[in-house]
Amino acid sequence: MTTMAKMTNQMVLAELKDVNTLHAAYATDKHTRTGEDRITPRDLRQWLARLRLLEGVPFAYFVPDSELLPPESIRFFYLDRNWTDALIQGALSVGTLNSADRAQLETLYGDIRRELDEEERDVRMPGGEKVQRGAAGTVTGFLLRSRAVSGWPAMHVRAYARDVVEDEEIVPESHPDRIKILRLERLAPAVLFVLFDGIPQLVHLEEPRQGIQFGVNLNPIGNTGTFSASVEVRDRNTSAEVPNRPEMPIAFRPGSPGVLNLRATCTTFNNNPNTHTGPTVDGAEFALEMIRFPYRQVFGAIDDHPEIGEVFNPTIGYKLADFKKTFVGNIK
């Protein structure tokens, strides 16, 4: 028999683990929606689930330098489950005072993780959705920094495991081809953070559909950094777009960017024979030409193989003289 003098910390922990495994974990709470027994109290369970979804984690841990997420960019990523498991274990260790507490807690990690696998899917639960079961899998996501985030705070985000959904079809998150969104949050006015419960093949970012809106197509004018505005021609008799989708220029008030010159724009509509408007343009005809459906940006598998020049255009950020001037100034 081993005497206490020869017992090490590891041996003590091993003995305590053996004792704890003889006692089944007892329930302290019930699942909010199913009523099933849970060993983790509800408030703690919900807090840990949100922590696993990185709520409260400083943004600098995601993007240590702003150059990693420049304006008008998106970054897709995988979430390391080992890192989040260590995060949860570290949070739980705050409540341990001695070796017996640590040994008891270690035997419960498996049960706690299984409860958190389901609880994190309930953090963002759309109405009417079923409770999703099973062990948590791979978590992916993206960070988007764009004016589109601040321009459309209620932007729709959808992810699909397979590209089998029609353009106008919206399927629930419990659909087998739809990937559940675990977290969807604006971290800043122009930064959107999203976590997916799986690996999507297709991701849709779409303007909200709550209302009807007018809009124009912006066409760059050479390399001047300016744009011209136009709309696609629609026939007032059929409400359909004209074949070959010709465009009409849109006029703005001088010195007032973004403010339409209604008189000049209506004249343009009347002078285009494809619109069949005239001699005046009423409100319904004007709306028919100007209305724009929500824009959708699609990220997914690329079937074509573009040339390198189409996706990568190298530029010189510093000339040698500017480079020397910048660094000499910083040294001084």
N, C-alpha and C positions, 0 to 999 in steps of 0.2 A: 504494500500500500504506500502510495506516495505521501510523504509528509508535507505539511504546509510550507516548511522552509524551502522545499525544492520546487514548489509550484511557481510557474511563471505566469505572466499576464495572459499569454496565449492559451495556456492550459486552463486557466480560470474561465476565459471566454468560451472555450470549447465545452467545459462542463455546464456552463450556464445555458449554452445553446441546446445541449441535449435535454436539459430540464424543460426548456421552453417548448421544444417540439412535442413534448408529451401532452401539452395543453392546447387544445384547439382555440384559435382566435375567436373571441366572442364579439357579437354585434353590439355596436354602440349607437347605430343610427340606421335609417332606411333610405333607399333611393327615392329621390324627390318624385319621380314620375312612375316608377314601377312598383315601389313599396318593398323591394327586396332588401335583405339585411346587408348592412355595411359596417365594417370595423372602424372606418375613419369617420369622425364627426363631419356633418354636412358642411359647416363653415370652413373647416380646415380642408376638406376635400375640394371644395370649390376654389379656395385660394391656391392650393397646390396645382390644380388643373390649369388655372390661369397663369401660374408661374411657368408651367411646362410650355405654354404658348407664348412665353417670353414677355408677359405683361410685367412691367416694373423693371425690366432689364434696361440699363442705360443704352441710348442709341449709339453711343461711341463703341459699344461692343459689336454692333452690327456693321457700322461703317466707320472705321477708325480715322479715315481721311476723306474730306469732301470730294477729292478728285476721283475716288472710287465710285461715286454716284454723281456724275456731273448733271447739269440741267438737261432736260429732255432725254432721259435715259431710263432703262429698265434693267434690273439685274435679277436673274433667276438663281435659285440656290436650293441645296439640300440642308435639312436640319439634322444635326448629329444627335441621335437619341442617347448615346453614351454621355454626351455633355449635359443634356437635360436631366438624365437620371442622376448624375452627380450633383446637379443643382438641387434636385428634390431631396436627395440624401443629406446634403449640407443643410438645407432648411429644417429637416426633421431632427438633425443632430443637436439643434439648439435646445431641445427639450430633454436631452440625456444628461444625467449628472454623474453616473458611475458606470462600472463595467457591466453590471446587471441590466441597466437601462439600455446600453448599447447592444448587448446580446439579444435582449427581447425585441428591440426594434429591428435588428438585422433579420430575425426570423419572419418578420411581418412584411419585409420589403416586397416580396412577390405578390402578396394579397393587396397591398397598397397600390402597387403598379397596375394590377388588373382593374382595380376600382377607378384609378385615374385614367386608364385607357378609355373607359366609357364616359367618365365625367367630362373629359376635355371635348368630347363630341357634343355635349349638352351646353357648353359655354355659349355657343352661338347656334341656337336652335330655332329655325324658322317655324312659324305656326303651322300646325297640321302635320309636321314631319314625324316619322316613327323613330323610336330610340334605336340607334345603331349599335350593334354588339360586336364582340370579337376583340382580339388583341390589336393594339395600335401598330400600324405599319410604318412605311416610310413617309416622312413629312417633307414636303417641298413648299416653295413659295417664291415670292418676288418682292422687290422694292422698286417702286416707280416714282421718279421725280420729274414732274411735268406740270406745265400750266393747265393741262387738262384736268388735273386733280383739283386744283383750286377753282377752275371754271365750272366743273360739274361735281360738286361734293358728293352727290348720290350716284356716282358712276356704278354701273352694273359690272360685276365680275363673275364669269362662269368658266368652269373647267370641265373637260370631258376626257374620259379614258380612251374613247374611240371617236373618230370623226364620222358619226352616223346620224347626227342630228340635223334636221332641216333648218334653214336660216330663220324661219319664223317660229320654230317650235321651241318651247320652253318646258323642260322636264324638271321634276322635283329633284332635290339633292339625294333622295333615297333611290333614285333610278340607277340601275347597274352601270349605265354608261356615263353617269354624272359623278364627279368627284366633289365631295363635301368640302366646303370652306370652313376651316377651323377658326380663323381670325381674319377680320377685314376692318382695318382701322387707319385713319389718317393720323400719322405721327406728327405732321406739320401741315401748314396750309397747302403745300405742293408736294407732299411725300405720302404715298400710299403703301401700306404694309399688308401683305396677304399670306396666309398659310393654308396649304391644301392637305387633305388627308389622303395622300397618294401621289402618284406621278402622272400628271396630265399629259395627254398627247396634243390637246388643243386648249387654248385659253382665249376667251372672248372678253374684251374690254369695250363697253358700249355706253353711249350717252343715255341718261335716264329717258324713259318714255312717258313721263307724267303729263306732258303737255305738247301742244303744237308749237313749232318754232320756225322762224325764218332763218335763212342762211345763204351763204354764197361760197363759191369755189375760189380759192386764192391761187393765182398763178404767178410764179416768180418772174420778174423782169430782168433777164440777164443775170449778172453778178452784182447788181446794185443794192441788193438787200431789201428791195421794195416789191410790192405785189400789185397785180391787177385783179379785180373781182369780176366774176361772171356767174351766170346761172344757166342750167340746161333748159332748152326750150320745151314747153308743154303746149299741147293743142287744147284750146278752151272747149272745143266741141266734144272731145273724147276724154279729156283730163289725163291723157297718156303722154309720155315723152315722145318727141318726134324721132323717127328712125335716124340712126347714125349719131344721135345725141349732140346736135350742134349747140353752141353756147352763145349767150347774149351778154354784152358788157353791162356792168352795173355802175352807175354814177354816184359819187359821194359829194357832199357839200365841200366847197373849197375851204381849207383850213380846219375842217372838222372830220378827222378820220373816224370811220365807223358810223357816221350819220348819213343816211341815204338822201340823195337828191331825188325826191319823188317825181317831180315834173319831168326831169330828164330821163329817169328810168322808165316811166310810163310811156314817154315818147318812143323810147327804144322798143318797148313791147309792141306798140302800135305799128311801128315801121317794119317789124319782122312778119312776113306773110304767113309763116308757119304757126303763129299763135292764134290767128283768126280773131284778134281783138280789134276794137275800134267802133266808131271814131273816138270813143273815150274808154278808159279802163275803170271798171267799178272795183269795189273792195274784194269781191269773190275772185275776179280774174287776176287781180294783183296777188292775192294770197296763193292762187294756183301756181303762179310762176315762181314765187319766192319761198314756198314751204319746202323744208328740208327734213328728211327722215333722220332718226338718230344714227350717228356715225358709229361704226363698229371697227375696232382694230383686232385682228386675229393673229395670234402667235401659235405656230404649230410646225409640224414636219414639213420640210421643203422638198418638193418633188423634183424641181428643176435644179440645175447646177449652174448658178450665175458665174460670170467672169469675175476675177478678183477685183477688177476696176469698178465693178458695180457695187461692191460691198465695202471696199477699203480704198480710201483716197488719201495717201500720205501728204501731210503738209509740214512746212517748216515753222515751228513755233518761235524760235529765236534765230536771228542772224548772229554771226560770231561777235560783231561789235556790240550788239544789244546784250548778248550773253555776258560779255566781259564787263560792260557797264553795270549790269544788275548785280553781279556778284561782288564787284569792287565796291559798289555802294553799300552792300550789306556788311562787308568786312569793316569798312570805315565806321 
